[in-house]
């Protein structure tokens, strides 16, 4: 066997082993409803029916914090990488392509 064929056989054997290992817990799960439905509904609430789980205000605050941080970092990046007015005018004086004034055109 060549080295390439050996690697292929080893890779297929590893994939088959991983597939078999992953199927064990999946096949062990019972399709029956959980105990929560036998005892009055959603187990996440105290018998009040479906409700909000966790702290939605903290979640909204976290999303807003991430948004504000990303806006701030983007603003800092744009300001740090934008050329300064002196650098732009020095480049135009050195012969780079500067905008042409309409009055100077023939």
BALOBA-1460 file (C-alpha; in Angstrom, 3 decimals):
// residues 106
<rec num="1" residu="x" x="0.000" y="0.000" z="0.000"/>
<rec num="2" residu="x" x="1.170" y="3.477" z="-0.747"/>
<rec num="3" residu="x" x="1.373" y="6.179" z="1.887"/>
<rec num="4" residu="x" x="-1.625" y="7.972" z="0.439"/>
<rec num="5" residu="x" x="-3.801" y="4.859" z="0.558"/>
<rec num="6" residu="x" x="-2.764" y="4.167" z="4.180"/>
<rec num="7" residu="x" x="-3.763" y="7.700" z="5.186"/>
<rec num="8" residu="x" x="-7.110" y="7.283" z="3.439"/>
<rec num="9" residu="x" x="-7.818" y="3.998" z="5.243"/>
<rec num="10" residu="x" x="-6.849" y="5.530" z="8.606"/>
<rec num="11" residu="x" x="-9.028" y="8.598" z="7.954"/>
<rec num="12" residu="x" x="-12.031" y="6.444" z="6.982"/>
<rec num="13" residu="x" x="-11.553" y="4.239" z="10.059"/>
<rec num="14" residu="x" x="-11.391" y="7.309" z="12.305"/>
<rec num="15" residu="x" x="-14.512" y="8.789" z="10.691"/>
<rec num="16" residu="x" x="-16.401" y="5.495" z="11.146"/>
<rec num="17" residu="x" x="-15.343" y="5.315" z="14.799"/>
<rec num="18" residu="x" x="-16.437" y="8.926" z="15.435"/>
<rec num="19" residu="x" x="-19.779" y="8.286" z="13.751"/>
<rec num="20" residu="x" x="-20.371" y="5.182" z="15.866"/>
<rec num="21" residu="x" x="-19.391" y="7.045" z="19.034"/>
<rec num="22" residu="x" x="-21.736" y="9.931" z="18.205"/>
<rec num="23" residu="x" x="-24.714" y="7.698" z="17.431"/>
<rec num="24" residu="x" x="-24.664" y="5.948" z="20.810"/>
<rec num="25" residu="x" x="-26.067" y="8.828" z="22.902"/>
<rec num="26" residu="x" x="-28.513" y="9.801" z="20.174"/>
<rec num="27" residu="x" x="-30.022" y="6.345" z="19.946"/>
<rec num="28" residu="x" x="-30.199" y="6.083" z="23.757"/>
<rec num="29" residu="x" x="-32.569" y="9.046" z="24.101"/>
<rec num="30" residu="x" x="-36.196" y="8.204" z="24.708"/>
<rec num="31" residu="x" x="-38.785" y="9.587" z="22.296"/>
<rec num="32" residu="x" x="-41.290" y="9.905" z="25.174"/>
<rec num="33" residu="x" x="-42.203" y="13.373" z="26.440"/>
<rec num="34" residu="x" x="-40.237" y="14.693" z="29.387"/>
<rec num="35" residu="x" x="-41.510" y="14.573" z="32.959"/>
<rec num="36" residu="x" x="-42.484" y="18.223" z="32.761"/>
<rec num="37" residu="x" x="-45.542" y="17.519" z="30.639"/>
<rec num="38" residu="x" x="-46.822" y="14.994" z="33.214"/>
<rec num="39" residu="x" x="-46.605" y="17.468" z="36.079"/>
<rec num="40" residu="x" x="-48.337" y="20.523" z="34.725"/>
<rec num="41" residu="x" x="-46.445" y="22.042" z="31.836"/>
<rec num="42" residu="x" x="-43.169" y="23.809" z="31.318"/>
<rec num="43" residu="x" x="-40.524" y="22.834" z="33.847"/>
<rec num="44" residu="x" x="-38.784" y="26.179" z="33.460"/>
<rec num="45" residu="x" x="-41.584" y="28.100" z="35.158"/>
<rec num="46" residu="x" x="-43.448" y="27.487" z="38.400"/>
<rec num="47" residu="x" x="-46.688" y="26.175" z="36.910"/>
<rec num="48" residu="x" x="-47.610" y="29.452" z="35.255"/>
<rec num="49" residu="x" x="-47.328" y="28.196" z="31.709"/>
<rec num="50" residu="x" x="-44.867" y="29.405" z="29.110"/>
<rec num="51" residu="x" x="-42.895" y="32.439" z="30.127"/>
<rec num="52" residu="x" x="-39.617" y="34.219" z="29.676"/>
<rec num="53" residu="x" x="-36.591" y="32.178" z="30.621"/>
<rec num="54" residu="x" x="-33.519" y="33.916" z="31.970"/>
<rec num="55" residu="x" x="-33.072" y="37.661" z="32.118"/>
<rec num="56" residu="x" x="-34.170" y="39.306" z="28.886"/>
<rec num="57" residu="x" x="-33.102" y="42.773" z="30.032"/>
<rec num="58" residu="x" x="-29.547" y="41.539" z="30.579"/>
<rec num="59" residu="x" x="-29.591" y="39.989" z="27.118"/>
<rec num="60" residu="x" x="-30.795" y="43.231" z="25.516"/>
<rec num="61" residu="x" x="-28.182" y="45.165" z="27.505"/>
<rec num="62" residu="x" x="-25.476" y="42.780" z="26.322"/>
<rec num="63" residu="x" x="-26.500" y="43.209" z="22.689"/>
<rec num="64" residu="x" x="-26.490" y="46.998" z="23.066"/>
<rec num="65" residu="x" x="-23.076" y="46.896" z="24.763"/>
<rec num="66" residu="x" x="-21.600" y="44.835" z="21.926"/>
<rec num="67" residu="x" x="-23.137" y="47.228" z="19.372"/>
<rec num="68" residu="x" x="-21.732" y="50.312" z="21.110"/>
<rec num="69" residu="x" x="-18.286" y="48.756" z="21.477"/>
<rec num="70" residu="x" x="-18.190" y="47.789" z="17.797"/>
<rec num="71" residu="x" x="-19.325" y="51.273" z="16.745"/>
<rec num="72" residu="x" x="-16.651" y="52.839" z="18.934"/>
<rec num="73" residu="x" x="-13.869" y="50.585" z="17.679"/>
<rec num="74" residu="x" x="-14.915" y="51.163" z="14.071"/>
<rec num="75" residu="x" x="-14.883" y="54.926" z="14.587"/>
<rec num="76" residu="x" x="-11.414" y="54.789" z="16.162"/>
<rec num="77" residu="x" x="-10.128" y="52.623" z="13.300"/>
<rec num="78" residu="x" x="-11.542" y="54.916" z="10.604"/>
<rec num="79" residu="x" x="-10.110" y="58.012" z="12.257"/>
<rec num="80" residu="x" x="-6.727" y="56.370" z="12.750"/>
<rec num="81" residu="x" x="-6.425" y="55.199" z="9.156"/>
<rec num="82" residu="x" x="-7.817" y="58.274" z="7.353"/>
<rec num="83" residu="x" x="-5.028" y="60.453" z="5.891"/>
<rec num="84" residu="x" x="-4.616" y="63.872" z="7.454"/>
<rec num="85" residu="x" x="-5.328" y="67.081" z="5.504"/>
<rec num="86" residu="x" x="-1.617" y="68.025" z="5.415"/>
<rec num="87" residu="x" x="-0.648" y="64.619" z="4.066"/>
<rec num="88" residu="x" x="-3.311" y="64.844" z="1.360"/>
<rec num="89" residu="x" x="-2.260" y="68.353" z="0.280"/>
<rec num="90" residu="x" x="1.432" y="67.373" z="0.299"/>
<rec num="91" residu="x" x="0.629" y="64.442" z="-1.946"/>
<rec num="92" residu="x" x="-1.252" y="66.710" z="-4.362"/>
<rec num="93" residu="x" x="1.634" y="69.165" z="-4.489"/>
<rec num="94" residu="x" x="4.072" y="66.347" z="-5.248"/>
<rec num="95" residu="x" x="2.241" y="65.516" z="-8.466"/>
<rec num="96" residu="x" x="-0.286" y="62.915" z="-7.497"/>
<rec num="97" residu="x" x="-3.690" y="62.943" z="-9.075"/>
<rec num="98" residu="x" x="-5.434" y="65.902" z="-7.494"/>
<rec num="99" residu="x" x="-8.977" y="66.938" z="-8.367"/>
<rec num="100" residu="x" x="-9.126" y="69.388" z="-11.249"/>
<rec num="101" residu="x" x="-11.023" y="72.611" z="-10.729"/>
<rec num="102" residu="x" x="-13.735" y="73.135" z="-13.363"/>
<rec num="103" residu="x" x="-12.578" y="76.731" z="-13.952"/>
<rec num="104" residu="x" x="-9.107" y="75.547" z="-15.037"/>
<rec num="105" residu="x" x="-10.386" y="73.276" z="-17.819"/>
<rec num="106" residu="x" x="-10.107" y="74.633" z="-21.351"/>
